[in-house]
């Protein structure tokens, strides 16, 4: 099985940084309790003019493990999975905006 990286580019308005970090930490604690979770790395931009000032990368051991956690979140407008967690970046409160995507490694140099 190939690992999958979920890369969330996050727009966090000034004054909402602590909220974004807290929400991210809550989700990582939840993900760590699930089979297939490999790691998470959280980045903050060093350039003030970047649209996305935070990026969170969560690695799963397979797309199937990722799907098992997100499950019904794909089919819910609120992104709620069967554990009542808002997934796919929908757990962040407004005005924080998340652009999630799922990727596989094609080169690692």
C-alpha positions as CSV (number, residue, x, y, z in Angstrom):
1,X,0.0,0.0,0.0
2,X,1.1,3.5,-0.8
3,X,1.1,6.2,1.9
4,X,-1.1,9.2,1.3
5,X,-0.4,12.7,2.4
6,X,-3.4,15.0,3.2
7,X,-2.1,18.5,2.6
8,X,-4.2,21.3,4.1
9,X,-3.4,24.8,3.0
10,X,-4.9,27.1,5.6
11,X,-5.8,30.8,5.5
12,X,-5.8,32.2,9.0
13,X,-6.7,35.9,9.4
14,X,-4.7,37.9,11.9
15,X,-5.9,37.3,15.4
16,X,-7.1,33.7,14.8
17,X,-3.7,32.0,14.9
18,X,-4.2,30.5,18.4
19,X,-7.6,29.2,17.4
20,X,-6.2,27.5,14.3
21,X,-3.4,25.9,16.2
22,X,-5.8,24.6,18.9
23,X,-8.2,23.1,16.4
24,X,-5.3,21.5,14.5
25,X,-4.0,20.0,17.7
26,X,-7.4,18.6,18.6
27,X,-7.7,16.9,15.3
28,X,-4.2,15.4,15.4
29,X,-4.9,13.9,18.8
30,X,-8.0,12.3,17.3
31,X,-6.1,11.1,14.2
32,X,-3.4,9.6,16.4
33,X,-6.0,7.3,18.0
34,X,-6.9,5.9,14.6
35,X,-5.3,3.0,12.7
36,X,-3.1,4.0,9.8
37,X,-2.0,7.4,11.2
38,X,1.7,7.9,10.4
39,X,2.6,11.5,11.2
40,X,1.6,15.2,11.0
41,X,3.8,18.2,10.3
42,X,2.5,21.7,10.8
43,X,4.0,24.7,9.1
44,X,3.7,28.5,9.5
45,X,4.7,30.8,6.6
46,X,7.7,33.0,7.1
47,X,6.4,35.4,4.4
48,X,3.6,37.7,5.5
49,X,2.2,38.1,2.0
50,X,1.4,34.3,1.5
51,X,-2.3,33.6,1.0
52,X,-1.9,30.4,3.0
53,X,-0.1,31.2,6.2
54,X,-0.3,27.7,7.6
55,X,0.0,24.2,6.1
56,X,-0.7,21.0,7.8
57,X,0.4,17.7,6.3
58,X,-1.0,14.5,7.7
59,X,0.4,11.2,6.5
60,X,-1.7,8.0,6.5
61,X,-0.3,4.5,5.7
62,X,-2.8,4.2,2.9
63,X,-5.8,5.9,1.2
64,X,-8.0,3.2,2.7
65,X,-6.9,4.2,6.3
66,X,-7.6,7.9,5.4
67,X,-11.1,6.9,4.0
68,X,-11.9,4.9,7.1
69,X,-11.4,8.0,9.3
70,X,-13.1,10.4,7.0
71,X,-15.8,7.9,6.0
72,X,-19.2,9.6,5.9
73,X,-17.5,13.1,6.0
74,X,-17.3,12.9,2.2
75,X,-21.1,12.8,2.0
76,X,-22.0,15.3,4.6
77,X,-22.2,19.1,4.0
78,X,-20.8,19.6,7.5
79,X,-18.0,17.0,6.9
80,X,-19.2,14.9,9.9
81,X,-17.7,11.4,10.1
82,X,-19.2,8.6,12.1
83,X,-17.4,9.8,15.3
84,X,-19.1,13.2,14.9
85,X,-15.8,14.9,14.0
86,X,-15.9,17.5,11.2
87,X,-13.2,16.3,8.8
88,X,-11.9,17.4,5.4
89,X,-10.9,20.8,6.9
90,X,-14.5,21.7,8.0
91,X,-13.7,21.7,11.7
92,X,-12.1,25.1,11.6
93,X,-14.4,28.0,12.5
94,X,-15.0,30.9,10.2
95,X,-13.2,33.1,9.0
96,X,-10.4,30.4,8.9
97,X,-10.5,28.7,5.4
98,X,-9.0,25.3,4.6
99,X,-8.2,23.9,1.2
100,X,-7.6,20.2,1.7
101,X,-6.1,17.8,-0.8
102,X,-4.9,14.2,-0.9
103,X,-1.6,13.3,-2.5
104,X,0.7,10.4,-3.0
105,X,4.5,10.6,-3.2
106,X,5.8,10.1,-6.8
107,X,9.4,11.2,-6.1
108,X,11.4,11.4,-2.9
109,X,14.8,12.9,-3.6
